[in-house]
Each structure stands twice: as structure tokens, then as C-alpha cells.
Amino acid sequence: MERKEFLKKSLALCGLSLIPAAVIESCSKSSSTAPTNVNFTLDLTVAANNALNSVGGSLNANGVIVICTGPSAYTALSASCTHEGCTVNYDKASTHLICPCHGGVFSNTGAVVSGPPPSALTKYTVTKSGNVLTVKS
Ligand code: FES
């Protein structure tokens, strides 16, 4: 093989090996996409929101998990894991939010309990007026 041909093939191989590395790099650097400018209401008389009428009930609305933590007490947290952005799920039994991707666990205040998440879930304010919850940034 001539020098010119060797260099051409070597560069081609290098190019091929760099592409997957770039793809892998971009996948591993994804991050949380916590909703911003949150401002929505949930009518507790609507059947779709009925889970919030009992302690331990929760629902995911607009990328926010709203949890009924006690009689007329509510918490709202971003559903986006702070590790790589997977959607977390609320576990009523443990009162933790669990990420299905790498096992990150958050308390119902949003604090990291265990796993790879680097920071707490974004928390939103929840106010109740009559049968309507208002969730805001
Ligand atoms: S994306 Fe949630 S623990 Fe990795």
C-alpha cells in the first residue's frame, strides 16, 4: 500500500470512529428539562384530577408531578430527573419519586435521596382555592 493510500484509509477509519463517540457524548450530556414559567390550574371536581382528592394521590400535568401530601396539602415538583431528564414517577408507598432510567430517588420535597441525580427536582408553589389548585413557578 502506498503512503498516500494508507493515509487516506487511516483518516477514513478515524472519521468513522469519531462519529459514534460524538453521538455517545451528546447522549450522555442530556440534562433535566424542568418546566419554566409554570402557571396552570387543576379543578379537583374534574374526574381526571380525582387522584389529588386523597392523601398519597398524584398526577403528572404539564411536566409537573402534583402530589397530595396531606389533607389540603400539596407539593408540585418537576417530573424531569436532574440526572439525564427521564420522567420520574411518584411512589405512594415510599413517598419518593423514582427515576426509571438509572434508579435516582428523590424525596417528596424534591431532595435527592440516592442515585446519580446531581441536584433536587425543581419545586413549584401550589395554592388551593375552593376546589381549584393553582401551580406556579
Ligand atoms: S435520568 Fe434519572 S437517574 Fe439518570
Residues whose N, C-alpha, C, O or C-beta is under 5 A from the ligand:
A	BS01	FES	C81 H83 E84 G85 C86 C99 C101 H102 G103 G104 P116 P117
